[in-house]
Amino acid sequence: MARTRTALVLAAALVAGFAPAAFGGAAVAVPVVAEVGTVVQEGGRLTVPAGTEGPVTLRLTVTLPAGVTGPVRAHLALPVTAFPPAGPSPLRLAAALNSTCSVDGGAFTACAWDSPWIDGEDHPHPVRLKLPVTEAAPTLTYAVTIDTSSDQAWVGSLDAPVELNDSTGAAVARGETGLDFVLGTTEPNHLGALHARDKDGVLWRYEGTSRPERPFAPRRKVGGGWNVYTAVVPVSTPMANGTGDLVARDGAGVLWYYKGTGNPDAPFAPRTKVGGGWNVYTAFAGRGDGTLVARDKSGVLWNYERNHGTAAPFRPRLRVGAGWNVYDALAGHGGGPLARDTAGVLWKYGETGSEGDPEGYPFRPRLRVGAGWNAYTAVAGTGDLGRRSHQDVVARDRAGHLWLYQGVIRSGALVPGPTRTQVGAGWNVYDLIF
Protein backbone atom coordinates (compact mmCIF):
# COMPACT_ATOMS: atom_id res chain seq x y z
CA MET A 1 0.00 0.00 0.00
CA ALA A 2 2.86 2.43 0.85
CA ARG A 3 4.57 1.64 -2.46
CA THR A 4 1.35 2.43 -4.39
CA ARG A 5 0.93 5.82 -2.61
CA THR A 6 4.55 6.76 -3.38
CA ALA A 7 4.03 6.08 -7.08
CA LEU A 8 0.90 8.23 -7.15
CA VAL A 9 2.65 11.14 -5.45
CA LEU A 10 5.60 10.92 -7.88
CA ALA A 11 3.29 10.92 -10.88
CA ALA A 12 1.43 13.98 -9.60
CA ALA A 13 4.70 15.79 -8.97
CA LEU A 14 5.93 15.09 -12.52
CA VAL A 15 2.77 16.52 -13.96
CA ALA A 16 3.28 19.64 -11.83
CA GLY A 17 6.74 20.16 -13.33
CA PHE A 18 9.09 18.97 -10.55
CA ALA A 19 10.19 15.71 -9.02
CA PRO A 20 10.88 15.06 -5.31
CA ALA A 21 14.37 13.79 -4.48
CA ALA A 22 14.53 10.14 -3.62
CA PHE A 23 13.53 9.34 -0.06
CA GLY A 24 12.85 12.86 1.20
CA GLY A 25 15.54 14.94 -0.57
CA ALA A 26 15.03 18.38 -2.16
CA ALA A 27 12.70 18.71 -5.13
CA VAL A 28 14.34 18.71 -8.58
CA ALA A 29 12.74 20.69 -11.49
CA VAL A 30 12.17 18.83 -14.77
CA PRO A 31 11.36 20.51 -18.08
CA VAL A 32 7.78 20.43 -19.24
CA VAL A 33 7.48 19.63 -22.94
CA ALA A 34 4.81 21.97 -24.33
CA GLU A 35 2.29 20.43 -26.64
CA VAL A 36 2.30 21.79 -30.21
CA GLY A 37 -0.91 21.94 -32.19
CA THR A 38 -1.54 21.10 -35.83
CA VAL A 39 -2.07 22.97 -39.09
CA VAL A 40 -4.01 21.09 -41.76
CA GLN A 41 -4.42 22.20 -45.37
CA GLU A 42 -7.98 21.68 -46.52
CA GLY A 43 -8.53 20.13 -49.95
CA GLY A 44 -5.00 18.89 -50.53
CA ARG A 45 -2.27 20.58 -52.54
CA LEU A 46 -3.14 23.92 -54.12
CA THR A 47 -2.36 24.76 -57.75
CA VAL A 48 -1.36 28.41 -58.12
CA PRO A 49 -1.64 29.57 -61.76
CA ALA A 50 1.06 32.13 -62.53
CA GLY A 51 -0.69 34.39 -65.01
CA THR A 52 -3.97 36.18 -65.60
CA GLU A 53 -6.29 33.59 -64.01
CA GLY A 54 -6.59 35.56 -60.78
CA PRO A 55 -6.22 34.47 -57.15
CA VAL A 56 -6.76 31.00 -55.72
CA THR A 57 -7.52 30.34 -52.06
CA LEU A 58 -5.49 28.36 -49.57
CA ARG A 59 -7.56 27.14 -46.59
CA LEU A 60 -6.04 26.08 -43.28
CA THR A 61 -7.51 24.62 -40.10
CA VAL A 62 -5.44 25.08 -36.94
CA THR A 63 -5.94 23.13 -33.73
CA LEU A 64 -4.24 24.70 -30.69
CA PRO A 65 -3.32 22.84 -27.50
CA ALA A 66 -5.37 23.42 -24.39
CA GLY A 67 -4.14 26.33 -22.31
CA VAL A 68 -2.91 28.55 -25.14
CA THR A 69 -4.25 32.07 -24.59
CA GLY A 70 -3.63 35.56 -25.83
CA PRO A 71 -2.70 36.68 -29.34
CA VAL A 72 -1.15 34.23 -31.78
CA ARG A 73 0.80 35.07 -34.91
CA ALA A 74 0.98 32.84 -37.97
CA HIS A 75 3.30 32.86 -40.95
CA LEU A 76 3.62 30.79 -44.11
CA ALA A 77 7.15 30.33 -45.47
CA LEU A 78 8.28 29.48 -49.00
CA PRO A 79 11.30 27.15 -48.95
CA VAL A 80 12.73 28.32 -52.27
CA THR A 81 16.21 26.84 -52.46
CA ALA A 82 17.33 28.01 -55.91
CA PHE A 83 16.60 31.24 -57.74
CA PRO A 84 17.08 31.53 -61.51
CA PRO A 85 20.08 33.60 -62.59
CA ALA A 86 19.84 37.20 -63.74
CA GLY A 87 16.69 38.55 -62.18
CA PRO A 88 14.59 36.71 -59.59
CA SER A 89 15.52 37.20 -55.94
CA PRO A 90 13.74 36.80 -52.59
CA LEU A 91 12.80 40.48 -52.52
CA ARG A 92 11.45 40.42 -56.07
CA LEU A 93 9.53 37.21 -55.47
CA ALA A 94 7.96 38.66 -52.33
CA ALA A 95 6.96 41.80 -54.25
CA ALA A 96 5.40 39.70 -57.04
CA LEU A 97 3.09 37.73 -54.72
CA ASN A 98 -0.27 39.28 -53.86
CA SER A 99 -2.43 37.95 -51.04
CA THR A 100 -5.39 38.72 -48.85
CA CYS A 101 -6.16 36.90 -45.59
CA SER A 102 -9.23 36.03 -43.58
CA VAL A 103 -9.45 34.51 -40.09
CA ASP A 104 -12.45 32.49 -38.91
CA GLY A 105 -14.63 33.62 -41.81
CA GLY A 106 -14.02 37.32 -41.33
CA ALA A 107 -13.44 39.90 -44.02
CA PHE A 108 -10.40 39.54 -46.26
CA THR A 109 -7.70 42.11 -45.71
CA ALA A 110 -4.36 42.66 -47.41
CA CYS A 111 -1.49 40.64 -45.99
CA ALA A 112 2.09 41.13 -47.08
CA TRP A 113 4.81 38.82 -48.28
CA ASP A 114 8.30 39.83 -47.30
CA SER A 115 11.89 38.70 -47.29
CA PRO A 116 13.11 39.58 -43.81
CA TRP A 117 16.59 38.25 -44.40
CA ILE A 118 19.33 39.95 -46.36
CA ASP A 119 18.63 39.52 -50.07
CA GLY A 120 20.77 36.67 -51.31
CA GLU A 121 21.46 35.33 -47.82
CA ASP A 122 21.31 31.56 -47.60
CA HIS A 123 18.15 30.87 -45.62
CA PRO A 124 15.84 27.84 -45.79
CA HIS A 125 12.73 30.06 -45.93
CA PRO A 126 13.74 33.26 -47.78
CA VAL A 127 10.16 34.46 -48.42
CA ARG A 128 7.26 34.39 -45.99
CA LEU A 129 3.70 35.63 -45.54
CA LYS A 130 2.53 37.14 -42.26
CA LEU A 131 -1.06 36.19 -41.48
CA PRO A 132 -3.25 38.44 -39.31
CA VAL A 133 -2.78 38.32 -35.53
CA THR A 134 -5.77 36.82 -33.75
CA GLU A 135 -6.79 35.61 -30.29
CA ALA A 136 -6.12 31.99 -29.46
CA ALA A 137 -9.00 29.54 -29.63
CA PRO A 138 -9.18 25.75 -29.67
CA THR A 139 -9.70 25.89 -33.46
CA LEU A 140 -8.79 28.63 -35.92
CA THR A 141 -9.42 28.77 -39.65
CA TYR A 142 -7.45 30.83 -42.14
CA ALA A 143 -8.18 31.59 -45.80
CA VAL A 144 -5.36 33.04 -47.88
CA THR A 145 -5.69 34.16 -51.50
CA ILE A 146 -2.57 33.91 -53.65
CA ASP A 147 -2.08 35.61 -57.01
CA THR A 148 1.04 36.17 -59.09
CA SER A 149 2.27 36.85 -62.60
CA SER A 150 3.60 34.45 -65.19
CA ASP A 151 7.12 35.63 -64.35
CA GLN A 152 6.91 33.51 -61.19
CA ALA A 153 6.03 30.16 -62.78
CA TRP A 154 9.63 29.09 -62.16
CA VAL A 155 8.85 28.67 -58.42
CA GLY A 156 7.40 25.20 -59.12
CA SER A 157 6.19 22.82 -56.38
CA LEU A 158 6.89 23.58 -52.73
CA ASP A 159 6.11 22.00 -49.37
CA ALA A 160 5.62 25.22 -47.46
CA PRO A 161 5.67 25.18 -43.64
CA VAL A 162 3.19 27.10 -41.50
CA GLU A 163 3.88 28.00 -37.88
CA LEU A 164 1.87 29.78 -35.19
CA ASN A 165 3.57 31.49 -32.26
CA ASP A 166 2.24 32.88 -28.99
CA SER A 167 3.15 36.25 -27.52
CA THR A 168 6.46 34.89 -26.20
CA GLY A 169 7.48 33.60 -29.63
CA ALA A 170 7.01 29.95 -28.68
CA ALA A 171 5.59 27.70 -31.37
CA VAL A 172 2.06 26.57 -30.54
CA ALA A 173 1.13 24.90 -33.87
CA ARG A 174 2.94 23.64 -36.94
CA GLY A 175 2.00 22.11 -40.27
CA GLU A 176 2.84 22.01 -43.95
CA THR A 177 1.05 23.11 -47.10
CA GLY A 178 1.54 21.97 -50.67
CA LEU A 179 1.74 24.76 -53.28
CA ASP A 180 2.27 24.06 -56.98
CA PHE A 181 3.08 27.16 -59.05
CA VAL A 182 2.32 26.46 -62.72
CA LEU A 183 2.39 28.65 -65.82
CA GLY A 184 -1.09 29.98 -66.46
CA THR A 185 -2.31 32.40 -69.12
CA THR A 186 0.47 34.79 -70.02
CA GLU A 187 -0.18 38.52 -69.67
CA PRO A 188 -0.70 40.54 -72.88
CA ASN A 189 2.56 42.44 -72.39
CA HIS A 190 4.42 39.12 -72.75
CA LEU A 191 2.44 37.86 -75.77
CA GLY A 192 3.15 38.69 -79.38
CA ALA A 193 0.72 39.91 -82.03
CA LEU A 194 0.65 39.31 -85.78
CA HIS A 195 -0.75 41.68 -88.41
CA ALA A 196 -2.10 40.84 -91.86
CA ARG A 197 -3.34 43.08 -94.67
CA ASP A 198 -6.11 41.76 -96.92
CA LYS A 199 -6.43 42.49 -100.62
CA ASP A 200 -8.88 45.33 -99.94
CA GLY A 201 -6.26 47.14 -97.86
CA VAL A 202 -7.82 46.36 -94.48
CA LEU A 203 -5.33 45.64 -91.70
CA TRP A 204 -6.19 42.90 -89.21
CA ARG A 205 -4.60 42.06 -85.89
CA TYR A 206 -4.15 38.59 -84.36
CA GLU A 207 -3.19 38.65 -80.67
CA GLY A 208 -1.41 35.81 -78.91
CA THR A 209 -3.44 33.57 -76.62
CA SER A 210 -0.77 31.86 -74.49
CA ARG A 211 -1.69 28.49 -76.05
CA PRO A 212 0.85 27.24 -78.62
CA GLU A 213 -1.64 24.76 -80.08
CA ARG A 214 -4.04 27.66 -80.86
CA PRO A 215 -1.81 30.70 -80.61
CA PHE A 216 -4.09 33.43 -81.99
CA ALA A 217 -7.32 34.95 -80.77
CA PRO A 218 -9.97 35.81 -83.39
CA ARG A 219 -8.77 38.64 -85.59
CA ARG A 220 -9.53 42.29 -84.82
CA LYS A 221 -9.86 45.02 -87.41
CA VAL A 222 -7.28 47.80 -87.19
CA GLY A 223 -8.53 49.85 -90.12
CA GLY A 224 -8.64 50.34 -93.87
CA GLY A 225 -6.46 52.19 -96.37
CA TRP A 226 -3.28 50.22 -95.76
CA ASN A 227 -2.95 49.31 -99.43
CA VAL A 228 -1.31 52.70 -100.00
CA TYR A 229 1.86 51.09 -98.67
CA THR A 230 4.36 48.98 -100.60
CA ALA A 231 6.03 47.78 -97.38
CA VAL A 232 5.02 47.64 -93.73
CA VAL A 233 7.63 46.57 -91.16
CA PRO A 234 7.53 46.26 -87.35
CA VAL A 235 10.60 47.94 -85.88
CA SER A 236 9.75 46.97 -82.31
CA THR A 237 7.99 43.70 -81.56
CA PRO A 238 4.17 44.01 -81.75
CA MET A 239 2.63 42.74 -78.52
CA ALA A 240 -0.88 41.75 -77.50
CA ASN A 241 -1.10 44.71 -75.12
CA GLY A 242 -0.98 47.17 -78.02
CA THR A 243 2.69 48.11 -77.89
CA GLY A 244 5.07 47.84 -80.83
CA ASP A 245 5.96 50.38 -83.53
CA LEU A 246 5.73 50.11 -87.33
CA VAL A 247 7.18 51.88 -90.34
CA ALA A 248 5.33 51.92 -93.66
CA ARG A 249 6.55 53.07 -97.08
CA ASP A 250 4.03 54.48 -99.52
CA GLY A 251 4.10 54.30 -103.32
CA ALA A 252 5.91 57.63 -103.60
CA GLY A 253 8.79 56.35 -101.44
CA VAL A 254 7.82 58.29 -98.30
CA LEU A 255 8.40 56.45 -95.03
CA TRP A 256 5.87 56.87 -92.21
CA TYR A 257 6.17 55.99 -88.54
CA TYR A 258 3.32 54.43 -86.52
CA LYS A 259 3.98 54.44 -82.80
CA GLY A 260 2.33 51.77 -80.64
CA THR A 261 -0.21 53.16 -78.20
CA GLY A 262 -0.44 50.38 -75.62
CA ASN A 263 -4.18 50.12 -76.38
CA PRO A 264 -5.09 46.88 -78.23
CA ASP A 265 -8.36 48.47 -79.42
CA ALA A 266 -6.42 51.21 -81.24
CA PRO A 267 -2.83 49.94 -81.35
CA PHE A 268 -1.25 52.71 -83.46
CA ALA A 269 -1.06 56.45 -83.01
CA PRO A 270 -1.55 58.71 -86.05
CA ARG A 271 1.37 58.37 -88.43
CA THR A 272 4.29 60.79 -88.55
CA LYS A 273 6.46 61.41 -91.60
CA VAL A 274 10.03 60.12 -91.52
CA GLY A 275 11.10 61.28 -94.97
CA GLY A 276 11.22 60.58 -98.67
CA GLY A 277 13.55 58.62 -100.91
CA TRP A 278 12.92 55.20 -99.42
CA ASN A 279 12.17 53.64 -102.80
CA VAL A 280 15.90 52.99 -103.13
CA TYR A 281 15.32 49.94 -100.89
CA THR A 282 13.98 46.56 -101.97
CA ALA A 283 13.63 44.88 -98.56
CA PHE A 284 13.35 45.81 -94.87
CA ALA A 285 13.51 44.08 -91.49
CA GLY A 286 13.06 45.35 -87.97
CA ARG A 287 15.36 44.34 -85.15
CA GLY A 288 12.82 44.44 -82.32
CA ASP A 289 14.32 47.40 -80.47
CA GLY A 290 13.16 50.17 -82.82
CA THR A 291 16.06 49.67 -85.23
CA LEU A 292 15.56 49.10 -88.96
CA VAL A 293 17.75 47.46 -91.62
CA ALA A 294 17.15 48.12 -95.31
CA ARG A 295 18.64 46.59 -98.47
CA ASP A 296 19.19 48.83 -101.47
CA LYS A 297 18.91 47.84 -105.14
CA SER A 298 22.61 47.06 -105.41
CA GLY A 299 22.38 44.55 -102.53
CA VAL A 300 23.97 46.71 -99.81
CA LEU A 301 22.37 46.45 -96.37
CA TRP A 302 22.09 49.58 -94.24
CA ASN A 303 21.40 49.86 -90.51
CA TYR A 304 19.20 52.64 -89.09
CA GLU A 305 19.62 52.76 -85.30
CA ARG A 306 16.68 54.07 -83.28
CA ASN A 307 17.09 57.69 -82.27
CA HIS A 308 15.38 57.74 -78.88
CA GLY A 309 14.06 60.95 -77.40
CA THR A 310 14.10 63.00 -80.60
CA ALA A 311 11.63 63.90 -83.33
CA ALA A 312 13.67 62.01 -85.95
CA PRO A 313 13.12 58.29 -85.27
CA PHE A 314 16.40 57.08 -86.80
CA ARG A 315 20.06 58.04 -86.69
CA PRO A 316 21.97 58.44 -89.97
CA ARG A 317 22.36 55.09 -91.67
CA LEU A 318 25.44 52.89 -91.29
CA ARG A 319 26.61 50.47 -93.94
CA VAL A 320 26.39 46.81 -92.91
CA GLY A 321 27.72 45.17 -96.06
CA ALA A 322 27.15 44.12 -99.66
CA GLY A 323 25.93 40.89 -101.22
CA TRP A 324 22.45 40.82 -99.70
CA ASN A 325 20.81 40.35 -103.09
CA VAL A 326 21.39 36.62 -102.63
CA TYR A 327 18.27 36.75 -100.47
CA ASP A 328 14.71 36.95 -101.76
CA ALA A 329 13.12 37.58 -98.34
CA LEU A 330 14.05 39.25 -95.06
CA ALA A 331 12.10 39.06 -91.80
CA GLY A 332 12.75 40.51 -88.37
CA HIS A 333 13.16 38.01 -85.55
CA GLY A 334 14.58 39.14 -82.25
CA GLY A 335 17.69 41.28 -82.60
CA GLY A 336 18.76 40.05 -86.03
CA PRO A 337 16.99 39.22 -89.30
CA LEU A 338 16.09 35.94 -90.89
CA ALA A 339 17.16 35.82 -94.54
CA ARG A 340 16.03 33.27 -97.13
CA ASP A 341 18.28 32.71 -100.12
CA THR A 342 17.06 31.91 -103.61
CA ALA A 343 17.68 28.18 -103.04
CA GLY A 344 15.20 28.20 -100.15
CA VAL A 345 17.79 28.00 -97.35
CA LEU A 346 16.96 30.11 -94.30
CA TRP A 347 19.78 31.91 -92.47
CA LYS A 348 19.87 33.76 -89.18
CA TYR A 349 22.00 36.80 -88.39
CA GLY A 350 22.43 37.03 -84.63
CA GLU A 351 23.11 40.46 -83.19
CA THR A 352 26.50 41.43 -81.79
CA GLY A 353 25.30 44.28 -79.60
CA SER A 354 28.03 46.52 -81.02
CA GLU A 355 25.75 49.51 -81.51
CA GLY A 356 27.45 52.48 -83.08
CA ASP A 357 30.26 50.59 -84.80
CA PRO A 358 31.57 52.97 -87.52
CA GLU A 359 30.94 50.38 -90.21
CA GLY A 360 27.57 49.44 -88.75
CA TYR A 361 28.32 45.77 -88.11
CA PRO A 362 25.37 44.77 -85.91
CA PHE A 363 25.40 41.06 -86.78
CA ARG A 364 27.50 38.00 -86.21
CA PRO A 365 28.31 35.64 -89.09
CA ARG A 366 25.18 34.01 -90.40
CA LEU A 367 23.88 30.70 -89.01
CA ARG A 368 22.16 28.17 -91.25
CA VAL A 369 18.64 27.39 -90.03
CA GLY A 370 17.60 24.88 -92.68
CA ALA A 371 16.45 24.24 -96.25
CA GLY A 372 12.99 24.04 -97.82
CA TRP A 373 11.80 27.50 -96.82
CA ASN A 374 10.93 28.34 -100.42
CA ALA A 375 7.73 26.36 -99.74
CA TYR A 376 6.48 29.53 -98.05
CA THR A 377 5.06 32.68 -99.60
CA ALA A 378 5.43 34.67 -96.37
CA VAL A 379 7.65 34.39 -93.29
CA ALA A 380 7.23 36.65 -90.25
CA GLY A 381 8.84 36.85 -86.84
CA THR A 382 6.51 37.41 -83.90
CA GLY A 383 6.73 37.88 -80.19
CA ASP A 384 6.47 34.84 -77.94
CA LEU A 385 3.05 33.33 -78.49
CA GLY A 386 2.58 31.57 -75.20
CA ARG A 387 5.42 29.75 -73.43
CA ARG A 388 7.16 32.68 -71.69
CA SER A 389 10.20 31.59 -73.61
CA HIS A 390 11.53 32.88 -76.96
CA GLN A 391 10.07 34.79 -79.89
CA ASP A 392 8.43 32.64 -82.54
CA VAL A 393 8.09 32.53 -86.34
CA VAL A 394 5.05 31.95 -88.56
CA ALA A 395 5.13 30.96 -92.22
CA ARG A 396 2.38 30.68 -94.86
CA ASP A 397 2.57 28.01 -97.54
CA ARG A 398 1.18 28.20 -101.07
CA ALA A 399 -2.08 26.53 -100.02
CA GLY A 400 -2.70 29.29 -97.46
CA HIS A 401 -1.89 27.17 -94.40
CA LEU A 402 -0.16 29.00 -91.54
CA TRP A 403 2.58 27.21 -89.63
CA LEU A 404 4.14 28.04 -86.27
CA TYR A 405 7.82 27.51 -85.48
CA GLN A 406 8.56 28.07 -81.82
CA GLY A 407 11.79 29.96 -81.22
CA VAL A 408 14.82 28.22 -79.75
CA ILE A 409 18.38 29.22 -78.97
CA ARG A 410 21.01 27.49 -81.09
CA SER A 411 24.71 28.36 -81.14
CA GLY A 412 23.89 31.51 -79.20
CA ALA A 413 21.32 32.75 -81.73
CA LEU A 414 17.52 32.85 -81.69
CA VAL A 415 16.20 30.69 -84.55
CA PRO A 416 12.96 28.96 -85.54
CA GLY A 417 12.76 25.54 -83.93
CA PRO A 418 13.08 22.30 -85.90
CA THR A 419 9.40 21.36 -85.86
CA ARG A 420 6.33 23.15 -87.13
CA THR A 421 2.67 23.14 -86.08
CA GLN A 422 -0.22 24.11 -88.33
CA VAL A 423 -2.15 26.93 -86.68
CA GLY A 424 -4.48 28.10 -89.41
CA ALA A 425 -5.81 27.93 -92.97
CA GLY A 426 -7.20 30.41 -95.46
CA TRP A 427 -4.36 32.89 -95.04
CA ASN A 428 -4.12 33.47 -98.80
CA VAL A 429 -6.72 36.22 -98.32
CA TYR A 430 -3.81 38.36 -97.15
CA ASP A 431 -1.18 39.93 -99.39
CA LEU A 432 1.05 41.00 -96.50
CA ILE A 433 1.80 39.32 -93.15
CA PHE A 434 4.07 40.90 -90.52
Steps between C-alpha positions, in 0.01 A plus 500: 500500500786743585671421169178579307458839678862594423448432130187715493675791670795478257269500200314806628827681563623430145184643356551812713846552350735381778610174653569435871849373583516135586400420856432852626769708323449844341267533203664500155340698209443314172419668169142492384470420130233734361248346269501636143179515302437416136447687174306312233459611139144448385445345157853376442773669299413834342578584137600865463472616136770756423325726252172679441268241659470697823537391863446153643424434866703302749293378798652394831353354818707546816450305821670657804592314819295558811623791708623722217366852555562849376593612149655255256695584187518277194732502202532293184853454364613415147802267505643617168848352481612617155427823317548529123800707392476860385185635656290316759593549865322460835406868507365494145308179560343645814400814308344290221269303732164655586284367782204577719423318826193413701478348849200298618282613210561870548558758231804464276770757555834555330787298642858549391772269380849601598859387501622588848848367441774670304430457129714215376569366849485123522184431698269197483189722486601820315142620436210493743144624545383651828141405578281725717547488878201350678398379846567138583212255483482121496448514121591774254437514127697706251427576134782645292467612138812475285549670164812556292623568149633260241852618584479288816412165341860393562422458874355153430379262774570576865422342836451822691505496882252692714569590862299678769670671793367639827591837647831364632602371157453135595358275231147387583407333167681374193406347167584490132321610185549386143520779239553430130581810293424430133507719190152633436378742234778739410435873535448702179826690549686168464302374198571583139257622235493440125360737237365416155376724219223368275468573130255784568762681708344422838749428778414226749659416832545153653596506869678216676297276729767329713408163344754375243251252354260790422723804525272773362177652622235586238620783280424865577467773241758778522375705207489549125718685250818303561533409133664839443817339633750289307667380822399486865761393757490469881807668647415403857324173575118531481346373823149401602478796738512746210867594513738473206589754230477473120645677199315504168622615158248641256507482120681833472788372716403694814558316827247542782530412867215344702566501872335233716246639744477222758126474424409176315173659381694774318859373489658777289519874545451726196792466262792742488717562195857371508607616155512430130733304276437158649425344162873435467442195724366162392465332841472593869516327838455627852730399782246510783650796685384777265790450259450443127719336234440566131649347184555724200472401133870422473477249788659716772340474844472813713431528873280778642542512879206631702541862601329505839368821648504705180253590227704311238445128568828379347866596511691540172539165330808280538617258235478134603633336185443395140378177344152493652336453161558127546188513716144520371341563842593667828305481826565645843541250782642613830811714465607377157323417173410172341607488135387245241725444201378420151562127557252502789759480780417711805782680683509685829713804579543523876568843644839597640380785719773724358272799451670797343781311328631738228437241231163406646575133564205400720503129413710194557581264212187337369370169639328247276148422622396249235385436143154480343381846600413584140180302568375817669358815345537699823722472808458726804661520841267556794522547871474196725158349445453324829784318677674793674804391308633629165354691207336285235466489120196442278508401134225472236519233232361519147174333605438776756581288806673683786774321691656583836868447579574556866823689560803326647856600578763327288870587495418815694243624247120510504368284214176327401480158661532176303132406504193679373134499605211597275307782665267617227367483144361748251784748542524558124240775548791714617763657276723607789575332835727658763 
